[in-house]
Amino acid sequence: MTLEKLSQARLVIFDWDGTLFDSTGVIAYSLQRSCEALGFATPTLKQAKHVIGLDFKEVIAYLVGDLDAQQTAEFMRVYRSHYLTSESIVTLYDGVIEVLKDLRGHNRLAAIATGKSRVGLDRVLEQGHLRTYFQATRTADQTSPKPHPLMLQELLDELDIHPHEAVMVGDTTYDVEMAHAAGVSSIAVCYGAHDERQLQAAQPSAIAHSVSDLAVLLGVMIKA
């Protein structure tokens, strides 16, 4: 999809954490503290950010190795405790609401494809009164996690959109890889979990350095 066509995409599919929601720091911190609390080596900030967007079991495997079911459940409990303590201070990136309003005002569709759990996504959408901006959502625990393309394929089917009419927006290489596998164009934002060098290597259709850049690529208007 050309840059001109990105701005005309009928459906914009957003990742959540690190793309719309300024939460990567809190997620990484919570992962570090969880490893520390459970006696595992504390990952570096770069290591913790690297796994953002993956299914949580893959996150655990990458950071501490294979755990049994009881250990996995305990890790998830400790992580949620740390994360929920800080989630209330996390907000949408500046300009995101304006992007969503402009898409809705021009009868363009918006959806979410996230590595969050269904419970976690529903909680934050309800708290922020954001559900009305999205016509469909998929979470990692209700379908195949990123970078498998099933999440995108299900959204396209639900909304009756051809892959060439959609664009995926995300802050990790997993988002870009998922888009490639689904035949969907992608915009990588480099203000989230993965840096520009990592994202460029995944070969997205375009890169946005800020929400303002993203707005231009999507052909929407926000205040300067």
Secondary structure, 3 states (H helix, E strand, C coil): CCHHHHCCCCEEEECCECCCECCHHHHHHHHHHHHHHCCCCCCCHHHHHHCCCCCHHHHHHHHHCCCCHHHHHHHHHHHHHHHHHHHCCCCECCCHHHHHHHHHHCCCEEEEEECCCHHHHHHHHHHCCCHHHCCEEEECCCCCCCCCCHHHHHHHHHHCCCHHHEEEEECCHHHHHHHHHHCCEEEEECCCCCCHHHHHHCCCCEEECCHHHHHHHHCCCCCC
